[in-house]
Amino acid sequence: MIVQRRDEVIDRWMERFQERLGPGIPPPTDVVDSVPRFLDEIVHQLTEPLQELEASARRVSGPHGRHRFFGGTDLRTVVLEFETILEVLVDMVIDYAPRVELAAWMRLHRWLFTGLKEAVATYTAARNQQLEEQTSEYLSFLAHELRNPVTSLSLALQVMRKRIGAEEKRSADIMARNIDRIMDLIDQQLVGLRLQAGVPVHPERLDAREALWHASTNLQPNATSKNQHIVIDAEPGLVFPGDARLVRSVLSNLIGNAIKFSHEAATIILRAHRTDSAIEIGVEDECGGLSEHAIDRMFEPFVQLGVDRSGHGLGLPIARQAMEAHGGSLRVRNIPGKGCEMIATFPMEQPTAEAQPPVQPAL
């Protein structure tokens, strides 16, 4: 019946589709132009064996949904396409083939509903991919525009310090510390924006010991200024999947906090060990221990619990978000009278027989 009355099916579809869109709203040109071809594909696929029907619906409707997205058609219109085809075919059957077999009805319904789900899924996936790409481009631009002036200022300050006396160097030291704080805040905010926007993590095979070494080396001048010692207690070869930028942000935040809140001449211990299903990285400080009140609130945004209020209270909430984006967690272990240990848990990739890519340091 559909083949014999193909032109009438198309005409009815055009009329019904226009009614569903509403008066004065022209149907998208690409939708109108593709109706005959799409209808022919449906008819052809309905002759497939029953066990292959859903696969054929996905095969045809997936590219259809993606094409509609990049053609500028909204998702509501995509759904209306399928609904209108079903309504028109129901009307045609009532008018010309009221005794159609139930099995034929079931095939048609299964194909259209499977096709609709697949078209919506691919349309949504294409839209999400575009949003992620746009967000990544924006964040890259933002990072470039924010960091460049600060980097230039830092370089200019380094040159200036070679030409000034001891008295002016104290002022230059204050300026350098504030420049570092600004850069840290920029990095924190960019990581936070990335997580908030839902940009997916891009895991690489990272070595836990190397990740700790790189993060602690960058912060060694801060520890040296307080006579503190950083000790790494991690066996080599502890590999885990992680987004290098996010891992660097998490570890830098945890180590930076340990330095900031530990007393003069403290020893800060960086650990990494394997559990049954994860790699745990711990940063133990000598802050004196935490109260129950502090433990309950330390992961809340803008909360600052230490005497040093030079930060903005965003580091730990962002670090926890970064860990959750990895499918892991961030928790605290209190050591009363001594300090605390922040523990980041990274799910460990399962060993496979396939060749693995080389391990990348978390630079």
Beta strands, then each sheet from edge to edge (+ up, - down):
strand 1: 203-207
strand 2: 229-234
strand 3: 239-243
strand 4: 267-274
strand 5: 278-284
strand 6: 329-335
strand 7: 339-347
sheet 1: 1+ 3-
sheet 2: 2+ 4+ 5- 7+ 6-
end
